[in-house]
Amino acid sequence: MTNTDPIRFAHRHLLDIARLNATDINQILSLAEHYAEIARTPDKKRDLLRGKTQINLFFENSTRTRTSFELAGKRLGADVINMSVGSSSVKKGETLIDTAMTLNAMHPDVLVIRHGDSGAPHLLAQKVDCAVINGGDGSHEHPTQALLDALTIRRRKGRLEGLIVAICGDIQHSRVARSNIALLNIMGARVRIVGPTTLIPSNAAKMGVEVYNKMSEGLKDADIVMMLRLQTERMQGSFVPSIREYFHFFGLDKEKLSVAKPDALIMHPGPMNRGVEIDSEIADDLNISAISEQVEMGVAVRMACLDLLSRGTAA
């Protein structure tokens, strides 16, 4: 699939997974598969976005996501600008709408935004003329993370449909969990969430998932075990008694993993808190851990998203 392909992406922006259907998701994953193979060749660069401008607007720090988007844009030939919000006029009282108007006047082709407030990318998309990609907004969504996780799973397992996926830990504050739950449900997987009651959303019953408060039950016969980072920066109050106790009950180690399927795949969106959410012995075992592959697939998926959204598609 190339940029001259007559097939067009059905969306102008990528703001959340909920707006996508299985066809949209498969289109992104298939193109990302193509870019994943290119990334493993000596000639990684393309000129599909030559002459186009990509602005990465990160209001929250995220070395992994920002670097991934930057590398994706540069490999496609785009002019990539990273805006340092910490030293910009935004910190001096400029509103997001003011920022949107300023950036719009520069005529970018794609804006990637990461923001601490849920809904910020949606607001930005209403104020600019270019495509907007949500790089993570508050506790709402992180669509490209879910897509890269889906690509990693599909490459390892050959499918998404029918797999039992256990998402474990801080579900309440995790935009990664919300995007993954939405995507996996769309693609026909069976989704479980596992964690202490304090970290399970109150509306969990409406999310299309099975809820477990014990790892021994939630991980039983699981094909995929997806661990989540404790989002301490989003917590107001005490959600876990102590880190030590949290690891004892919900940190992934060999004993807890033993009830999953023998070929269960271990995932984590990063950055990991070793000895808190996951034991190093598990995280570093390349036979069962796909954590490094998730990082690799992140660039491929973001290349696919930038490619598709740059094609001048429907709203």
SULNORDA-V753851 format. One line per field, one symbol per residue. ss: DSSP state (a for helix, b for strand, c for the rest). psi: psi as a letter, one per 20 degrees, with the letter a starting at -180 (. if undefined). Layout:
# SULNORDA-V753851
ss->???
psi->???
This chain:
# SULNORDA-V753851
ss->cccccccccccccbccaaaccaaaaaaaaaaaaaaaaaccccccccccccccbbbbbbccccaaaaaaaaaaaaacccbbbbbbaaacaaaacccaaaaaaaaacccccbbbbbbccccaaaaaaaacccbbbbbbbcccbcaaaaaaaaaaaaaaaccccccbbbbbccccccaaaaaaaaaaaacccbbbbbccaaaccccaaacccbbbccaaaacccccbbbbccccaaaccccccccaaaaaaaacbcaaaacccccccbbbbcccccbcccbcaaaacccccbcaaaaaaaaaaaaaaaaaaacccccc
psi->priipipqqjqhrnhrhhiqahggghgghghhgghhhhijrhniqrkhkpiqppponoiqpngggghghgggghhijqoppopnhhjrihijiprhgggghghhiilrhpppppqippighggghiirirqppojpocjfrmhhghghggggghhhiirhpiqoooppcmhgjohgggggggghghjjropqpprqhijpqhkhhjjkrppqjphhghipkqhpooqqqomhijpoaohqgqhghghghipprhghihirqhkqppqpirqqnpjfhqqhhghjoihipjghhggghgggghggggggijjmaq.
